[in-house]
Amino acid sequence: MFHFVGPTFLLLLAVAAARAAAAVVINEIHYHPKDKTSPSEFIELFNTGKTEVPLAGWKIDDGVRFTFPDGARIAAGGFVVVAQNLAGFKAAFGKEAAGVWKGKLKNSGEALILEDAKGAVVDQVTFGAGFPWPTAADGEGASLELIHPALDRSAASSWRSSGFVPGKNEIAKPTPGERNSAAVEVAPPGISAIGHTPVQPKPGEPVRLAARVAAAGGLRGVTLHYQVVEPGKYLRKGDAAFEKDWSPLPMRDDGTQGDARAGDGVFSALLPGTLQQHRRLIRYRIAAEDARGQTVRVPYADDACPNFAYFCFGGFPQWAGFPGAPGQGVPLVFPASLFTTLPALTLLAAGDDVAQSQWDAGANKKDFSGTLVGYGKVYDHITFSNRGQASTNVCGKNKWGFQFNPAREFTIPEKTDDKKPRLVNSLSMNACASPSVQVNRGMAGLDEAVSFRALAIAGVPSPQCRSVQFRVIDGAEEAPKDQYAGDLWGLYQLVEDPDGSFLDERDLPAGNIYRMAGGPDKKHQAAGQPKDNGDVDGFMNQARGGADENWWRTNLNLPAYFSFHAMNLLVGNVDLRPNENHFLYRGTNNRWVPIPWDLDMMFIPKTHQAGHIDLRRCLEIPALRHAYQNRCREILDLFCDDPGPRGGQFGQLLDEVVSILRPPGQRAGWPELDQCLWNHHPRTAGRGVFYRNPAKQTMRGGEFTRTLATPDFPGFVQYVADYVMAARPAATPWKLNDGIASGYGYGHLLAESESAEIPDRPKLSYTGLANHPVNALAFTTTPFSSKKDGAQFGAVQWRLADISPPVEPGARRRYELESVWESAESAIFNAALRLPINLTKVGATYRLRVRLKDNAGRFSRWSEPIQFTATPPVGAPAK
């Protein structure tokens, strides 16, 4: 986006000029230390004048807040530093800071305002991470340094990462209280903004590239350098041809040849439509030289990506393939419209690198260079590798991992307006291939998508899953006659990595995160928490020993653990192990929280691995066992009781996921396309197993036979529904490891929750006005009763859930397990409830339930619900 000269811009220039002339300037900002445990952030002020300046009453405001005390001064030519933490700053730099600010500098960027004692703005900067701001200051060990104090501090081009000066382009340690390592005597031209339009051009469209460039003594020239990368001829930045194969093109500011307006400081160049061809990658750089011979080129030298880029795309073609062996039967034709229903991720890479990464066991976890295009944006010079533990290279269609360059994070758009796009440093992409369970091939990722979502609905911090189509451009032809060649790789699933952004997305406090993979593997280091594994080792050692009830309540987030354990039983996670296939996060009040991971061996009616993690010993304590069983009953009532696609329970969750995989209006969807691509792919191990019916599978607990109602994807959908719901005939009681999929998950959770001693299930009645006006919603419950001798009333609790369908198409749906209101547990029995008017909205659909607890802490089942749609208030409220 470019801003052209007008009255507002001229006013801003005047303000910027006034700030440029200020004696005291914001000179250095260290906002993201490489060591995440080091509280060593700082802001440095520099007095450019020849006289001392009193600072008493001056303030640093906005992003962080600090007021200079009485007597504070900054010497002529001197520096003053304000820090995040006095001890942390001194430990890092061996110096004293003037004080400690309040607040926090965001790693993504922040606004800083320096005001004098009268409140007048002396200096101001709003910095960011990534071009046009330097990148190495974003967690790579450098700081942001002003290269010359006379420059406008609000301009990104006035700053560099510490250590980056002409002739010495390498990260240097920040320089608080000293001359900036990036300082120069004569400032080079400044390039403060660049861009191209259209963002993702179509074939034949001309592309305008523009840059805002300025120089104190005038400009000698601005030049665009571009590189064309043809499909199938990928150039890595380490290849010898990479630095040689660039074409120069002068950029103009004279209002001609694509330049919008003469003399506005925005230089433009026009790449003709003939250059834009389908699947072609165009890289570019911009260089400027001023009248004194000073030069600059962007991206800057500290950027791991040495160019900008765009990708030319002309749309998806239709695709056809045989679901069985090639040439046998009738091919399925997938129209171009199907390919608009899922986001596309496109990898450009050398063919040998792709093959070695995915199918050479000797290249396990090895990084290769490529370019990823996602959501219309190009991420150039990233690295990719295969992923997985025991499942690596098992089935041919494998998992992928992508790592992005510092300050060039991958952007995942959010579906709702109230959330900003997510920025991630890495992507984990799973293959929807059920690598270790052949009888689940063709499930199209239902195992992971449904299971992760179910755990999240139950209140467990869980990775989000997003179905995507994956394409790989490693050859000249997009869709050759061979259905197993070409760009299309089919259906994959992005699985969110549990890291710092995972916590930020959920507004969870900073904490260490460990992947449990036979031992703790730290995946996120939080500031102020142990650098070694001492915290998790100490926790697990005590958990495996003789911890008492108080210890468990103090150190484990019990509600999250109860839901984690119960849901994993419900969805048949037989690959869950005491010390593997999950994460542990040190959360609020230092209570540990389990995070699910590796959910690709699901809905299995046999035992295999342990099926639990090393925290199950807490359930040996009676009070905690009662609380866990209460949660099991709650999940059965609120999540496993309604099979309908709009019922707010598991049937709805299945419908939510399936509607993405088989979009409305399509005769065949992504599961069928994946079958055509991978069922008989030459790289597939165990070909022809998609939808084989019946099919046998051997687990550690023995062999079982998986039978689908129909040998296709809808048959799998029904199989999963039957596994979780109460679909088993009463004449066939559930038994652990019985090999019968129907009702197995439901039966397992029911067995965990059953107790002859729980109170009787209460019955609910509606006593409010007809049509359920929001100001006259009243209900009553039957009194406490129990078949256990001596049991007495302990508490009553009510809950309300909104199960209205979403307003926005594609938005996530509401579930009964996620209440909008729960009453406190009342030790005084009151059979009547009148809902406050503020709890319901007109037009929304709700379910209200009640449950009763005995004096031993055992809750009854939740009552059968009363479902209603709230209507406008009436004049006379119910009595």
C-alpha positions, 0 to 999 in steps of 0.5 A: 500500500502506498501513500501519496503526497497531500495536505495530510502527508505534508503535515506529517512531514512537518511533524517528522522534521520537528522530531528529527531536530529534537535533541533527545531521541529514541536511539536503540530498542532491544525488544526481542532477546534471543534468550527467551529467559533473559529479561534484558529488553531495553530502550536507549535515549541519546542526547544529540545536543551540546548541553545537558537535558533535565529529564525529571517528569519526562515519560516513555509511554504507550507500549510501555510506561516509565516516568523519569524521577526527580534529578534525572538528567542526560549529558550532552552526547550521552545515553540513558537506558530504561530496562525491562528488568534491572538485574536482567539488563545488568547480567546481559550487558554489565551496565546499570539502567536508569529504571524499570518500565511497566508493561511489555514490549510486543515481539510483533512491534510496538509504539513508543512515545517520548514526552517532556515534563509538559506532555509535549511529544519529543520523539515517537517511533512505532516499530515492527518486525520484518520489512520495512523494519530490520529482521535480525532484531526480532529474536536473532540476537540483534537490537534495533539501532538508529543509523543516524540521529538526524533521520526521522525515527518514525521511518523504518528505513532509519533503523538497522539491526545492530552490527549491520553496516556496509562492509560488515553485515553480521549480527552484533550484540546490542550496544546500550550506553554506547555508539550504535554499531550500525551508525553511519556518518552519511546516511544512505537513501531510505526505502520505506515501503515497497509493494506490487499490484496485483498481489497474485497476478493472473497470466497476461496481467502487467504488474506494477512494482513500486517503492517509496525512496528518499535521499537527503542529497537527491537520488541518482537512480532506483533500480528493480532487479527481477528473476524468473523461476520457471516451473520445474527449474527451481533456483535455491539461494545457495545455487550458483545461478541464483546471484547471476540470473537477475534482470535490471529495470529502471524505476521511475518517478516521472508519471510514465511507464506505470508510475502513478504520479511524477515527483511524489517519491514513489518510484515504479516499474511495470513488468509486462503481461507477457512475463506473467505466466501460470505457475511462474515465480517472480523474485525481485529486489530494489536498489537505490543510489543517491547523488553522493554515491551512497547505496542501499538494497532491500531486502536488507542484508540481515534478512534471511530471505534476500528478495521479495516475490510474487506467484502468477496463478491462472486458476485450478484445472479440472482433474480426473483419476481412477479410484482403483488401479490405473485404467480399471473401471471408470475415472472420477472427474473432479471439476475446477469448482472443487479446488476452490473449496479448500485453501491451497498450499503450493510448494516450489522446489527441486524434484530431487529434493522433494523425492529425497525428503519424502521417500529417502529414509536417510534424509529423515528430518533433513531440511531442503530449500523451497518456496511455499505459496499460501493464501495468496502470499509467497514465502520464499527460501523456506525449508521443508522436511518430512515429519513423524516418529515411527510413522515416517516413510510408512505409507508413501503419503507422508507428513511435512514440516515447514520452517519460515524465516525470522520476521517472515512468519506464515499468515493464517487468516482467521474465519471470524472478524474478532481475531487477527490473522495468526502468524506462525514460525513453522507449519506441521502438515499431516497427510490424512493417511492413517499411516499405522492403521491400514484399515483406517485408510480413506478416513480422510483425516477424520481421526485427527480433525474430529479428535482434536476438535472434540478435546478442544470442545471439552476444554482441553487446550488443543491444536487447531486443524485445517484441511488444505489441498497441497500442490508441489511444482517440481516439474514443467507439466501441471497435470500430465496423463499420469494421474500420479504425476503433476502438481496435485498431491491431494488432501492434507491437514495443517496441525497447529504446533503447541508453542508461544503463539499457541498460548497467545491465541488462547490468551494463556499465560506464558509457560514452558511447553514440552513434547513428551516423546520418551522424555521431555523435549522442550518446544517453547521456552517461557521467560522466567521459567527454568532453562533445563528440564528441571520443572517437568522432571520434578513434576513427573517424578513426584507424579509417579511417586506417592503424591497426595490429594493436595499435591495434585490439586496444587500442581495439575490442572485437574479439570483439563486432565479429567477431560483429556483422559475421558475424551481420549478414551471416547475417541479410542486413542490407543497410541497414547502412552505414559511418556509419549504422544502428548505435550505438557504445558506449565500453565496458570499458577504453575499447574501443568496441563496436558495437550493432545498430539499425534492423533492418527490411531483413533477409533480402534476397538482393541488395546494397543499402547497404554492408552493413558499418560503418566498422570493417571495415578491421581485417579487413585485418590477417591475424591479425585476419582469422583470428580473424574467420573462426574466429568465422564458422565457430563461428556456422555450427557452433553456430547454423546446423546444427540446424533443429529447434525444440528444437535450441538453434540458429536453428530454435529461435530462430525457434520461440521468436519464432513461438510468441509471434506465433501462440500455441498454441491460436489458429486465427489469430494476430497476423500474420493480425490485422495483415493484416486491419488494415493490408493494405488500410487507407486510410492504407496505401501500397501496399495488398494486398501482404501475402503476395503470391506471388511478389513482386518488389523492386528494391534498389540491387543489382538486382531479385529475386523473393521466393517463399514456399512458401505465401502466408501467415505460415508461408510467411514463417517457412520463407523466413527459416529457409531464408535462414539455414540450409544450404537451397540445393542443392549444384548452385546455389553461392552468389554475392554478389548472386545474388538467390536467398534459399534459403541466401543468409545461410548461403552468405555467411557460409560464403564469409567463413569458408572457407579451404583452410588450416584444420585438419581437423575433429576427431571426438569419441567418448564414453568415459564410463559408460553413461547419462552420470552426472555424475561419469563424463563422459569424451570423446576426440578424434581428433588434429590433422591438416591438408591444409596443408603444414607446418601444425602443432598449435597448441592444443585447445579444448573447449566445453559448452553447455546446450540444455535447454528452459526450466522456466518457460513463456514463459522465454527458451530456451538456445542452443548458441552461449551456452556454459556452459563453454569450456576454455582453449586448451591448447598441449599436446595431450591427446586425452582430457577428463573433465568436472568434476562441477560443470559439469553438472546432473542432468536437463539436456541438453548438447552437447559439442564440440572444435576444434583450432588450427594454429600460424598461429592458424586453428581447425578447425570445431567437431566434430560434437556429442555430445549427452547428458542428465546422470544422477545420479552413480554410485559408480565413476567412469570411468577 
